Amino acid sequence: MAAAGIGGAPRAARLDITTLDVPDGEPFADWAAYQDWASKKHAWRSVAGRLMHGLRQFVLEPVLFRWLSDPDLDCAPRDHPGAELAAASNANERSVLTARLVADAVDTLCDVNAQALGAFLAWLHRELRAHLRGPVAADLRHHAASGPAVVLERLAAHWAYYQKTVKLFACQVFEKLDGGINLSNAQDALPRTSGVAFQCFTELFTEFGGGLVEPCTELMNRKRDGAECDLSPVRNVADMLLCISMANKDSTTTYNKFMGRSRRIDMCEGMAYFDHFHLAVLDATRLYFRRRAAHQATISVGEQMAEVSELLQRERQEIGAWVHQHTGQSMLRIAQAEMLVGQGVDLQRGGVVGEAEATVLVRVCANLAGLLRDGHTEHVRRIYRLYKELPAIDYLRRVAAAFREYVMAVGTPVVDDYNAFRAEKDPGKAEETAWVDGLARTSREAYRWVSTQEGAPGAFCDSTPTGHVSNKLFESAMDAAIEDLLVETNKSLAPARGRRGKPTEATAERMIAVMLDRLLRATGSKAGARVVGSRAPVGPDFEYTVGDLLVGLVKRVPDKAAFMEWFRTHLGERLLNDAVHWDDQEKTLLSALKRDFSGCLDLVNKCLKMWQDLKGTAGVEATANYDAYYSSGAGGAGGA
């Protein structure tokens, strides 16, 4: 039982055009005879054979002769029937006349059964197949002994001309014939002309295309190495297989839609492109980048990342553009996996791999601390950008973990020295100053990698339409490292509290609050005072600034309530003793605390009430934060 069509009508069974008879007719003696015949009215169904003779004599054969006689191919037979007309100047006139005749015939034939229109398709299949199996196949066999590279070059050239021929006929014949099929009762029974045309090339590729992938990959590898070479044969082979795959998958698509869809067709097993080109190209790509990755293991990480960046840019812009978009994307992922993660890693599937597989990533993370310590900003920025482009964020997270370990390594000696001194006797002012100074410098060093300083973005920053923003992954890694250092300082101290709830131990919170108070008081001393907004140290015994403390340490103190108790005490003393020398400085600090110390907002509000009562000014609005304050330079970011 036939399948139901649109509206419930029975759908016609698909016809095999290769079994249909092609109408016969006498050829024309010359162009004048064809013009005379065309000027008369005909019953097109009865004279379709003669029309096909005219189409072959005056359009197809001249086009085919120009194709075969091209200097790059030069394989046209001496007695080719299109030689005489190919040199004539009336090619456009012949094409226009034939197109009109085909349109008239199709308008008549679309009202009859499928066989009448199918005869045109059968003729087209026979003519194109005969040409491809004749002079084109003979030319490829003649050059087969010269090796696959020569066969690739010539087959690609033939394909380029074949595409031009199909495009020409699409405008003159195919478009009208496809339109007639779509309007006829045979639209479900017949393929479209594009499917027929490109299926004709399948047999040619089956015979001569078996060894063409290797020379394609050799050309691609030469291009990867930076050599000047033409990749048009690669594109032609890829397009050839895509069109063959499309013709086998969808034979009912018109030419214009066909060419638009072929380069976006979904990949799957069983397709000519996927089986003969896609898989082989990916295997060759993996071997190439595996060799490059083995060589890069012998050079420095900075040089390695510079080379990787260049290779990936070339892969993206100069290699992937010549193949199907899925193949190009897969090649790029393979290159990223082999050169940025490790051998055999499949980024397409995602997931996390162990250190045994991620050999390249482990090496990069191990050398990141050295690059950070030596200030190689460009190398660090390149590492960040390369790993940020990977589809899985887990690999970038490992780089962020290495950054955290670096910050910890810089600050741990400061904490160890302070704890070692405290183990022997109570620390004094000098020891506390050294501890705060060391951690402030540590946070300042880490902060410059994740923030914009004086208009220059840090290595771990992203560009946006409005400026640069720090990557939250690396900012969180820095915060976690500073917090760990502060916790490490406090871990042997019980935060005991006195009668009024004030901490009695020399905790990190107390030391930071004390140093902040000393800095604020120092800015107002008349003997050699320096403005807090400057980027120079504010006192002879300080190597950090208010901004360094605010951004680097204050916002990361483990016990924010304890810090606020000490800050409130010192603020009250400054207000009562008239030691508040810079109102804007103090108000900015209160604004930042109001914004970021939400967990102990009651203590912050008490400080704000003290300020309002004793200074007689309006309340402080929470319009600033640590990072904005620090980046602007108001807090003296950067130090000496």
GUNU-133310 format. One record per residue: x, y, z of N, C-alpha, C in turn; residue in one letter. Coordinates in steps of 0.2 Angstrom, whole numbers, plus 2048, in hexadecimal, padded with zeros to 3 digits. Layout:
N
XYZXYZXYZa
...
***
This chain:
640
8047FA800800800800804806800m
80380B7FC8078117FB806815801a
80B81980380B81D809807823807a
80482680C7FF82C80C80383280Ba
80183680680583C805801842808g
8038488067FF84E8097F884E808i
7F484F80D7ED84F80D7EA84880Cg
7EE84380E7EB83C80E7EC838807g
7EE83C8027EF8397FB7F48347FBa
7F482F7F77F982A7F77FF82C7F4p
80582B7F780B82E7F580E8297EFr
81082C7EA8138287E481A8247E6a
81A81E7E482181B7E582781E7E2a
82C81E7E58328217E383581E7DCr
8368217D783881E7D184081E7D0l
8428197CD8498187CC84B81B7C5d
84D8217C584E8247BE8538207BAi
85781C7BD85C8187B88598137B4t
8538117B684F80C7B284A80F7ADt
84A8167AD8458197A884881A7A1l
84481979C84681A795847822794d
84C82379084D82A78E84B82B787v
84683078684483177F84983277Ap
84882F77484D83076F84B83576Ad
85083776684E83C76185583D75Dg
85484175785984275285D848755e
86484875486884E756867853751p
86985975286885F74E86E86074Af
86D86274387386273F878868741a
87586E74387987374587487874Ad
87787D74C87488275086E88574Cw
86E886746869889742863885742a
86487E74185F87974185B879748a
85F87A74D85C87A754858880755y
85B88675385788C75485088B750q
85088974A84A888746845883749d
84887E74C84387975084087C756w
84488075984288375F83D88975Ea
83D88B75883889175783188E756s
83088875582988575482688275Ak
82088175A81C87E76081D87775Fk
81E87476581E86C76581A86A76Bh
81886476A81586077081B85C773a
81D85F77982385E77C82485777Ew
81F85477F81F84D78182284877Cr
82084A77682284677082984876Ds
82B84E76F83285076C837851771v
83684E77783A84F77D84184C77Ba
84284777784884477584C849771g
84984D76D84D85276984F85876Dr
84B85A77284D85F77685385D77Al
85485777D85985478086085477Cm
85F85277586485377186785A770h
86285F77086486676F868868776g
86586677B869868782870865782l
87185F78087785C78087C85F77Br
87986077587E86376F88086A770q
87B86E77287D87677287E879779f
87D87577F87F877785884873789v
88286D78A88686878E88D86778Bl
88D865785893863782898868781e
89686F77F89B87478089E875787p
89A87578C89C8767938A1871795v
89F86A7938A48657958AB866791l
8AB86878B8B18697878B586E78Bf
8B287478D8B68797908B9876797r
8B587279A8B786F7A08BE86B79Fw
8BD86679A8C38617998C9865796l
8C886A7928CD86D78E8D1873792s
8CF8747998D287879D8D987779Dd
8DE87C79D8E587A79D8E78767A3p
8E48777A98E68737AF8E486C7AEd
8E086A7AA8DE8637A98E08607A2l
8DE86479D8E08627968DF85B794d
8D98597958D78527948D185178Fc
8D085678B8CA8557878CC851781a
8C884C77F8C98487798C984D773p
8CD84B76E8CE84F7688C784F764r
8C384A7648BD84A7608B784C764d
8B885076A8B385176E8AD85576Ah
8A785476B8A28577678A185E769p
8A386076F8A18677718A786C76Fg
8AC86A76B8B286E76A8B0874766a
8AC8737618AB87875C8A687E75Fe
8A187B76389D8807668A088476Cl
8A488176F8A88847758AB88A773a
8AD88B76D8B189176B8AC896768a
8A68947678A189976489F89E769a
89D8A476789B8AA76B8948AA76Ds
8908A576B8898A676D8878A1772n
88B8A077788A89B77C88489D780a
8838A478287E8A67868778A6782n
8778A777B8718A677786F89F777e
87389A77787289377786F89177Er
87189478386F89278A86889578Bs
86789B78986089E78A85B89B786v
85C89978085889577C85688E77Fl
85B88B78185A88478385688578At
85888978E85488A79484D88C793a
84B89078E84489178D84088B78Ar
84488778684188178483F87C789l
84487B78E84387779483E879798v
83D88079983888279D83188179Aa
83088279382A880790828879790d
82D87479082C86D79082A86B797a
82D86E79C82B86C7A382486E7A5v
8228747A281C8777A48168727A1d
81886F79B81386A79881486379Ct
81A86179D81B85A7A081985A7A7l
81885F7AB81785E7B281085C7B4c
80B85D7AE80585B7AF8048537AEd
8098507AC8088497AA80B8447AFv
80C83E7AE80F8397B381683A7B4n
8198377B98208387BC8258367B6a
8238317B282882E7AD82A8347A8q
8258387A782783E7A282C8427A4a
82C8447AB8318487AE8378447B0l
83683E7B283B83A7B38408397ADg
83D8397A78428387A184783D7A1a
8458447A384A8497A38508477A8f
84E8457AE8538437B385783D7B1l
8548387AE8588327AB85D8357A6a
85B8397A186083C79C86583F7A0w
8648447A58698477A886E8427ACl
86B83D7AF8708387B28748357ADh
8718337A887582F7A387A8337A0r
87983A79E87E83E79B8848407A0e
8828427A68888437AB88C83D7ACl
8888377AD88C8317AF89182F7A9r
88E8307A389282E79E89983279Da
89883979F89E83D79E8A283C7A4h
8A083B7AA8A48397AF8A88327AFl
8A482E7AC8A78277AB8AC8277A5r
8AB82C7A18AF82C79A8B583079Bg
8B68367998BC83A7988BF83B79Fp
8BB83D7A48BD83E7AB8C18387AEv
8BD8327AE8C082C7B18C682A7ADa
8C782B7A68CD82A7A28D282E7A5a
8D18347A68D68397A88D98377AFd
8D58357B48D78337BA8DB82C7BAl
8D98287B68DD8217B58E48237B2r
8E48287AD8EA8297AA8EF82C7AFh
8ED82F7B48F28327B98F282E7C0h
8EF8297C08EF8257C68F68237C8a
8FA8217C390181F7C49058247C7a
90382B7C79078307CA9068317D1s
90182D7D490082D7DB8FA8317DEg
8F88307E48F28327E68F183A7E6p
8F783D7E78F78457E88F58477E1a
8F78457DB8F68477D58EE8457D3v
8EC83F7D58E583E7D48E18427D8v
8E38447DE8DF8497E28DE84F7DFl
8E48527DC8E48587D98DF8587D3e
8DF8537CF8DB8537C98D48527CAr
8D384D7CF8CC84C7D18C88527D4l
8CC8567D88CA85C7DB8C88617D5a
8CD8617D08CC8667CB8C58647C7a
8C585E7C68BF85B7C28B885D7C6h
8B985C7CD8B385D7D18B18657D1w
8B68697D18B58707D08B18727CAa
8B386F7C48B08707BE8A986D7BEy
8A88677C18A28647C189D8687C5y
89F86B7CA89B8707CE8988767CAq
89D8797C689B87E7C289687C7BDk
8978767BA8928737B588B8727B8t
88B86F7BE88586E7C18818757C3v
88587A7C58838807C78808847C0k
8838837BB8818867B587A8837B3l
87A87C7B38748797B186E87A7B6f
87087B7BC86B87D7C18678837C0a
86B8887BD86788E7BB86388D7B4c
8668897B08638897A985D8837A9q
85F87E7AC85A8787AB8588757B2v
85C8747B785A8717BD8558757C1f
85587B7C185087F7C584A87E7C2e
84987E7BB84287E7B88408777B9k
8448727B884286B7B98408697C0l
84486C7C584286B7CC83B86E7CDd
83A8747CA8348787CC82E8747C9g
82F8717C382A86D7C08288677C4g
82D8637C782C85D7CB82885F7D1i
82A8657D48268677DA81F8687D9n
81D86B7D381686C7D18128667CFl
8168617CD81385B7CA8108567CFs
80D8517CC80A84C7D18108477D2n
8168487CF81C8447D08218467D5a
81F84B7D982484E7DE8278497E3q
8238447E582583F7EA8288397E7d
8278397E082A8337DD8318347DAa
83383A7D983983C7D583E8407D9l
84483E7D984A8427DC84A8497D9p
84E84D7DB8508547D88568537D4r
8578587D085D8587CC8648587CFt
86485C7D586A85C7D886C8567DBs
8678527DE86984B7E086C8477DBg
8688477D586B8437CF8728457CDv
87384C7CC87984E7CA87F84C7CEa
87E84C7D588484B7D98848437DBf
87F8407DA8808387DB8848357D5q
8848397CF8888377CA88F8367CBc
89283B7D089983B7D289B8357D7f
8968327D989782D7DE89C8277DCt
89A8257D689E8207D38A58227D1e
8A68287CF8AD82A7CE8B182A7D4l
8AE82D7DA8B282D7E08B38267E2f
8AE8227E28AF81B7E48B58177E1t
8B68197DA8BC8167D78C38197D8e
8C38207D98C98247D98CA8277E0f
8C58277E48C682B7EA8C98277F0g
8CB8217F08CD81D7F58D38207F9g
8D88227F58DE8247F88DF82C7F9g
8DA8307F88DA8377F88DB83A7FFl
8D98378048D983A80B8E083C80Dv
8E483780C8EB83880E8EF83E80Be
8EE83F8048F18468028ED84C804p
8E784B8068E38518098E6853810c
8E784E8148EA84F81A8F185181At
8F584F8158FC8528148FC859813e
8F785B80E8F686280D8F4866813l
8F08648178EE86781D8F3867822m
8F78628238FD862827902867825n
90486881F90886D81C90687481Er
8FF87581D8FC87C81F8FD87D826k
8FC87882A8FD87983290487A833r
90987882F91087983191288082Ed
90D88482B90F88B82991188B822g
91188681E91388681790D889813a
90F88C80D90A88F80990888A804e
9028888058FF8828008F88847FFc
8F58817F98EE8827F88EA87C7FAd
8E587E7FE8E18798018DA8787FDl
8DA87B7F78D487A7F38D28737F1s
8D786E7F08D68677EF8D28647F5p
8D48667FB8D18648018CA866801v
8C886C8008C186E8008BD86B7FAr
8C086A7F48BD8677EF8BB85F7F1n
8C085C7F48BE8557F68B98557FBv
8B985A8008B485A8058AD85C802a
8AD8617FE8A78627FB8A485D7F7d
8A88597F38A68537EF8A384E7F3m
8A684C7F98A38477FD89D84A801l
89C850803896853806891853801l
8928557FB88C8557F688A84E7F4c
88F8497F488D8427F38898407F9i
88B8417FF887840805880843805s
88084980387984C8038758497FEm
8788487F88738447F387183E7F5a
87583A7F98738337FB86D834801n
86E83A80586A83B80A86383E809k
86384380485D84780285E8487FBd
85A8447F785A8457F08548497EDs
85084D7F284B8517F084C8587F1t
85285A7F38548617F48568647EDt
85386A7EC85586E7E685C8707E7t
85F8737E18668747E186887A7E6y
86587F7E68678857EA8678837F2n
86187F7F486187D7FB8668777FCk
8688737F786D86E7F78738717F9f
8768767F587C8787F687D87C7FDm
87787F7FF87788280687887E80Bg
87587880B87487381087A86E810r
87E86D80B88386880B888869810s
88A86F81189087181588D87181Dr
88787081E884870824881869826r
88286582287E85E82388185B829i
87D85882D87F85483388384E831d
88884D83588D84783488A841837m
88B83B83488983583788C82F833c
88D82A83689082483388C82282De
88F81F82888C81D82288C82281Cg
88D82981E88E82E81989582E816m
89582F80F89B82F80C8A083480Fa
89E83A8108A383F8138A683C81Ay
8A183A81E8A38388258A8832825f
8A682D8218AA8268218B182781Dd
8B182B8178B782B8138BB831815h
8B98368188BC83C8198BD83F820f
8B78408238B784282A8BB83E82Fh
8BA8388308BE8348358C5833833l
8C783382D8CE83282B8D283982Ca
8CE83E82B8D184582C8D3846834v
8CE8448388CF84583F8D4840842l
8D583A83F8DB8368418E183983Fd
8E283C8398E883F8378E984583Ba
8E484983D8E584F8418E884D848t
8E584884B8E78468528EF844851r
8F184084C8F883E84C8FC84484Bl
8FA8498478FE84F8468FF85384Dy
8FA8548508FB8598568FE85585Cf
8FD84E85C90184A86190884B860r
90A84B85A91284C85891485385Ar
91085885991285F85B91285F862r
90D85C86690D85D86D913859870a
91685486D91C85087092285586Fa
92285986992885D86892786386Dh
92186686F92086B87392286A87Aq
92286387C92486288392C863884a
92F86587F93786688093886D880t
93387288093487988093187C886i
93288288892F88588D92788688Cs
92488689291D88789291B88D88Ev
91E89388F91C89988C91D898884g
92389588292389487B91E88F878e
91D88A87C91888587A911888879q
90F88D87E90889087D908894877m
90D89887690E89C87090D89886Aa
91089386990F88E86390988B863e
9068898698FF8868688FA88B866v
8FB8928688F68978668F689885Fs
8FC89885C8FD8998558FA893851e
8FB88D8538F88878508F1887850l
8EE8898568E78888568E388E852l
8E78948528E489984E8E4897846q
8EA8948448EA89183D8E588C83Cr
8E48888418DF8828408D888583Fe
8D788A8438D088D8438CF89183Dr
8D489583A8D28998358D489782Eq
8DA89282E8DC8908278DB889826e
8D988582A8D887E8298D187C829i
8CE87E82F8C787C8308C287F82Bg
8C48848288BF8888238BF88481Da
8C387F81B8C387B8158BF875815w
8BC87381B8B886D81C8B286E81Fv
8AE8698208A786A8238A886D82Ah
8A387182C8A48748338A586F839q
8A286A8388A286583D8A986283Eh
8AC8618388B385E8378B886383At
8B786A8388BB86F83A8BB870841g
8B586F8448B587084C8B886A84Fq
8B786484C8BA85E84F8C285E84Fs
8C48618498CC8618498CE86684Em
8CB86C84F8CD8718548CD86E85Bl
8C886A85D8C78678638CD862864r
8CF85E85F8D48598608DB85D861i
8DC86285D8E286685E8E2869865a
8DD86C8688DD86E86E8DE869874q
8DB8638728DC85E8778E385B877a
8E685A8728ED8578718F285C874e
8F18638738F68688748F586C87Bm
8EF86B87E8EE86F8848EC86A88Al
8EA8648888E886088E8EC85988Ev
8EC8558898F084F8898EE84A883g
8F28458838F184187D8EB83D87Eq
8E783C8788E18388788DB83B87Cg
8DB84187E8D58448828D084687Cv
8CA84487E8C58468798C084C87Cd
8C285287A8BE85887C8B785887Al
8B58548758AE8548728AA851877q
8AC84C87B8A88498808A884C887r
8AC8518888AC85588E8AF850894g
8AE85289A8B084F89F8B78518A2g
8B984E8A78BF84F8AA8C48498A9v
8CA84B8A88CF8458A78D48468ADv
8D78408AF8DC8408B48E38438B2g
8E78448B78EE8478B68F28428B1e
8F183C8B18F58378AD8F38388A5a
8ED83A8A48EB83C89D8ED84389Be
8EC8488A08ED84F89F8F48518A0a
8F884E89C8FF84F89D90185789Bt
8FE8598969008608948FD865899v
8F786489B8F48688A08F88688A6l
8FA8638A98FE8628AF9058668AEv
9088668A890E8698A790D8718A7r
9078738A490687A8A490587D8ABv
9018798AF8FF87B8B690587B8BAc
90A8768B99108768BD91487C8BCa
91487F8B69198848B491588B8B4n
90F88B8B690B8928B790E8968BCl
9108938C29138978C791989B8C5a
91D8988C192389B8BF9228A18BAg
91D8A08B691B8A58B19188AB8B5l
9148AA8BA9118AF8BF9168B38C3l
91B8AF8C59208B28CA9258B68C6r
9268B48BF92B8B88BB9278BE8B7d
9208BE8B891D8C48B591C8C38AEg
91B8BD8AB91A8BC8A49138BC8A2h
9108C38A29098C48A19068C189Bt
90A8C28959078BF88F9078B888Fe
90C8B489190B8AD8929058AB896h
9048AE89C8FF8AC8A08F88AE89Dv
8F88B389A8F28B58968F08B0891r
8F58AE88D8F48A98888F28A388Ar
8F48A08908F289A8938EB89B895i
8E98A08988E28A189A8DD8A1894y
8DF8A588F8DB8A58898DA89E886r
8E089A8858DF8948828DB88F886l
8DC88F88C8D888A8908D188C891y
8CF8938908C88958918C489388Bk
8C88928858C489087F8C288987Fe
8C58858848C387E8848BC87D886l
8B88788838B18778848AF87688Cp
8B487288F8B38708968B687589Ba
8B38788A08B687D8A48BB87A8A9i
8BA8738AA8BF8708AF8C68718ADd
8C88718A78CF8728A68D18798A8y
8CD87E8A78CF8858A98CF8858B1l
8CA8818B48CA8818BB8D187F8BEr
8D487A8BA8DA8788BD8E087D8BCr
8DF8818B78E48878B78E388C8BCv
8DC88D8BE8DB8918C48DD88E8CAa
8DD8888CB8E08848D18E78858D1a
8EB8858CC8F28868CC8F388E8CEa
8EF8928CC8F08998CE8EF89A8D5f
8EA8968D88E98968DF8EF8948E3r
8F288E8E08F888C8E38FE8918E3e
8FE8948DE9048998DE90389F8E3y
8FC8A18E48FB8A68E98FD8A48F0v
8FB89D8F18FC89A8F790489A8F8m
9078988F390F8978F491289E8F5a
90F8A38F39128AA8F49118AC8FBv
90B8AB8FE9098AD90490A8A890Ag
90B8A290990D89D90E91389F912t
9198A190F91E8A391391D8A8918p
9198AD9169178B391B9138B0921v
90F8AC92090B8A992590F8A492Av
9138A092691889C92A91D8A092Fd
91F8A592C9248A99309208AC936d
91A8AF9359178B293B9158AC940y
9128A693E9108A194291789E946n
91C89E94292289C9469248A194Ba
9248A794A9268AC94F9218AC955f
91A8AB9539158AB9589168A595Dr
91989F95A91989995E91E89A964a
92389F9639288A09689268A596De
9238AB96B9218B096F91C8B496Ck
9198B99709148BD96D9168C2968d
9138C29629158C695C9148CE95Ep
9198D295C9188D995D9168DD957g
9168E39589148E79529188E694Ck
91E8E594C9228E49469208DD943a
91F8D894791D8D29449168D2940e
9128D594490B8D694190B8DA93Ae
90F8E093B9108E49359138E092Ft
9188DC93091B8D792B9168D2928a
9128D092D90D8CB92A9088CE926w
9058D49289008D79249038DA91Dv
9098DC91E90D8DF91890E8D9913d
9108D39159118CD91190B8CB90Dg
9058CA9118FF8C890E8FC8CE909l
8FD8D490B8FB8D99078FE8D9900a
9058D89009088D88FA9078D18F6r
9058CC8FA9038C68F68FC8C78F3t
8F88CA8F68F18CB8F38F28D08EDs
8F68D58EE8F78DA8E98FA8D78E3r
8FF8D28E49028CF8DE8FD8CA8DAe
8F88C78DE8F38C38DB8EE8C78D8a
8EC8CC8DB8E78D08D88E88D38D1y
8EE8D58D08F08D88CA8EF8D38C4r
8EF8CC8C58ED8C78C08E68C78BEw
8E28C98C38DA8C88C18D78CF8C1v
8DA8D48C08D78DB8C08DA8DF8BBs
8D78E58BA8D98EA8B58DD8EF8BAt
8E38F08B88E78F58BC8EA8FA8B7q
8E89018B88EA9068B48E89058ADe
8E39028AC8E09018A58E38FB8A1g
8E88F78A58EB8F18A28E78EB8A5a
8E48E78A18E08E18A48E58DC8A6p
8E38D88AC8E78D38AE8E68CD8A9g
8EB8C88AA8EB8C28A68E58BE8A6a
8E18BE8AC8DB8BA8AD8D58BE8ACf
8D58C38A88CF8C78A78CC8C68A0c
8C68C889F8C28C78988C08CE896d
8C18CF88F8BE8D588C8B78D588Cs
8B48DB88D8AD8DC88C8AC8E2888t
8A68E38868A48EA8828A68F0887p
8A58EF88D8A68F58928AD8F5895t
8B18F08948B88F08978BA8E9898g
8BE8E889E8C08E189F8BE8DF8A6h
8BC8D98A78BA8D68AD8BE8D08AFv
8BF8CF8B58C38C98B78BF8C38B7s
8C28BE8B58BF8B78B58BD8B58BCn
8B78B38BD8B58B18C48B98AB8C7k
8BA8A68C28BE8A08C48C58A28C8l
8C88A68C58CF8A88C78CE8AD8CDf
8C98B18CD8C88B68D38C68B28D9e
8C28AD8D88C08A88DD8C68A48E0s
8CB8A28DB8D189F8DD8D58A38E2a
8D68A98E08DA8AE8E48D78AF8EAm
8D08B08EB8CD8B18F18CE8AB8F6d
8CD8A58F38CE89F8F78D589F8FAa
8DA8A18F68E18A08F88E28A58FEa
8E08AB8FD8E18B09028DD8AE909i
8D78AC9088D38AA90E8D78A4911e
8DA89F90D8DD89A9108E389C914d
8E78A19128EC8A49158EA8A791Cl
8E58AB91C8E28AE9228E08A9927l
8DD8A39248DA89E9298E089A92Cv
8E689A9288EC89692A8EF89A930e
8EE8A192F8F18A59358ED8A493Bt
8E68A393B8E28A39408E189C943n
8E48979408E18909428E488E949k
8E989194B8EC88F9528E9894957s
8E58999558E289E95A8DB89D95Bl
8D989C9618D189C9628CF8A3962a
8CA8A595E8C78AC95E8C38AD965p
8C68AD96A8C38AF9718C18B6971a
8BB8B79748B98BE9748B88C197Cr
8B98C797C8B88CA9838B18CB985g
8B08D098A8A98D198C8A58D4987r
8A88D99838A48DC97F8A48D9978r
8A68D39778A68CF9718AC8D196Cg
8B18D596F8B78D696B8BC8D196Bk
8BF8CF9658C48C99668CA8CB96Ap
8CC8C796E8D28C89728D98C596Ft
8D88C196A8DE8BE9678E18C3962e
8E88C29608EB8C695B8E98C2954a
8E38C29528E08BE94C8E28C2946t
8E18BF9408E28C393A8DE8C9939a
8D78C893C8D38CD93B8D58D393Fe
8D88D29458DA8D89498E08DB946r
8E58D79448EB8DA9418E98DE93Bm
8E58DC9378E38E09318DF8E6933i
8DB8E69388D78EC93A8DC8F193Da
8E18EE9408E68F39438EA8F693Ev
8EC8F29398F08F59348EC8FA930m
8E68F992E8E28FD92B8E190492El
8E09039358E090A9398E690E939d
8EC90A9398F290E9398F3911932r
8F190E92D8F29119268ED917926l
8E79179288E391C9288E592292Cl
8E89219328EB9269368F1929933r
8F592592F8FB92792C8FA92C927a
8F492B9238F393091E8F2937920t
8F09389268EF93F9298F594292Dg
8FA93E92E90094193290394692Es
90594B93190895192E90F95092Ck
91294B92E91A94A92D91A946927a
91B94892191C94491B916940919g
91094291B90A93E91990993E912a
9079389109059379088FE936908r
8FB9389028F49379018F2930900v
8EC92D9038EB9269028E99248FBv
8E79298F78E59288F08EC9278ECg
8F19288EE8F79278EA8F99208EAs
8FD91E8E58FF9178E59069158E8r
90891A8ED90E9198F090D9178F7a
9119148FB91091290290F918906p
90B91790B90991D90F90D91E916v
91191A91791591B91D91C91791Cg
92191992092891692092890F921p
92390D92592490592791E901924d
91B90491F91690091B918900914f
9168F99119188F890A9118F7906e
90C8F89099058F79069018FD908y
8FB8FD9048F79039058F0901907t
8EB9069088E590590B8E1900906v
8E29028FF8DF8FE8FA8E18F68FAg
8E88F58FB8EA8EE8FC8E78EB901d
8E68EE9078E38EB90D8DB8E990Bl
8D88EE9088D18EE9078CF8E8902l
8D38E88FD8D18E38F88D48DC8F9v
8DA8DD8FC8DE8D68FC8DC8D2903g
8DB8D69088DA8D290F8D38D3912l
8D18DA9128CB8DB9168C58D7913v
8C48D790D8BE8D390A8BF8CC90Bk
8C48C990D8C58C290E8C68BF915r
8C68C491A8C78C29218C28BC922v
8C48B79268C08B19278BA8B392Cp
8BB8B79318B68BA9368B58C1935d
8B08C29318AF8C992F8AC8CD935k
8A88CA9398A58CD93F8AB8CF944a
8B08CB9458B68CD9498B98D3946a
8BA8D39408BD8D993C8B98DF93Df
8B38DF93D8AF8E593D8AF8E7945m
8AF8E394A8B08E59508B68E9951e
8BC8E794F8C28EB94F8C28F194Bw
8BF8F19458BE8F79418BA8FC944f
8B58FA9478B08FF94A8B4902950r
8B88FE9548BB9019598C0907957t
8C49059528C990A94F8C591094Ch
8C090F9488BC9149458BA91994Bl
8B79169508B591B9568BB91F959g
8C191C9598C692095C8C8925957e
8C89249518CA92994C8C592F94Cr
8BF92D94C8BA93294C8BA936953l
8BB9339588BC93795F8C293B95Fl
8C793995D8CE93C95D8CF941957n
8CA9429538CA94694D8D0944949d
8D193D9488D693A9448D493893Da
8CE93A93B8CB9399348CD93E930v
8D293D92C8D59439288D3943921h
8D093D91F8CE93D9188C793A918w
8C193E9188BB93C9188B9937912d
8BB93990C8B99349078BC92E907d
8C292D90A8C592790B8C1922910q
8C09259168BC92291B8B5920918e
8B29249148AB9239128AB91D90Ck
8B191D9088B19189048B2911907t
8B691190D8B790B9108B0908913l
8AC90D9168A690B9198A1908913l
8A190C90E89D90A90889F903906s
8A59019058A78FA9038A58F5908a
8A68F790F8A48F291489C8F1914l
8988F69138918F591388F8F190Dk
8938F19078918ED9028938E6902r
8998E490589B8DE90589B8DA90Cd
89A8DD9118998DA9188928D9919f
88E8D69158878D59168868D091Cs
88A8CC91E8898C79238898CA92Ag
88C8D092B88C8D493188A8DB930c
8858DC92D8838E292B8818E7931l
87F8E493687D8E893C8848EB93Fd
88A8E893F8908EB9418928F193Cl
8918F09358928F593188E8FB932v
8878FA9338828FF93488490393An
88790093F88990494588F908944k
89390693F89990A93D896910939c
89190F93588E91593188B91A936l
88791793B88491B940889920944k
88F91D945894920949896926944m
89792593E89A92A93989592F939w
88F92E93888A93393788993793Dq
88993494388893894A88E93C94Bd
89493A94A89A93E94C89C943946l
89B94194089D94593A89894A938k
89194893A88C94C93888A94C931g
88C94792D88B946926885941925t
88394191F87E93C91D88193591Da
87C93091D87F92991C883928916g
88792391788B92191188791B90Dv
88791D906883918902888913900e
88590D8FF88A9078FC88A9078F5a
88E90C8F388F90D8EB89690A8E9t
89A9088ED8A19068EB8A28FF8EDa
8A78FB8EB8A98F58ED8B18F58EDn
8B38EF8F08BA8EF8F08BE8F08EAy
8BC8EC8E58BF8EB8DE8BF8F28DBd
8B98F58DB8B98FC8D78BD9018DBa
8BD9018E18C19058E58C99048E4y
8CB8FE8E48D28FC8E38D48FE8DCy
8D08FC8D78D28FD8D08D39048CEs
8CE9088D18CE90F8CF8D59138D2s
8D89108D68DE9138D98DD9178DFg
8D79188E18D591B8E78D89188EDa
8D99128ED8DC90E8F38E490E8F3g
8E79108EE8EE9108ED8F09098EBg
8EC9068E68EE8FF8E48F48FF8E0a
8F88FA8E28FE8F98DF9048FA8E3g
9048FE8E89099008EC90F9038E8g
9159028EB91B9058E891D9028E2a
***
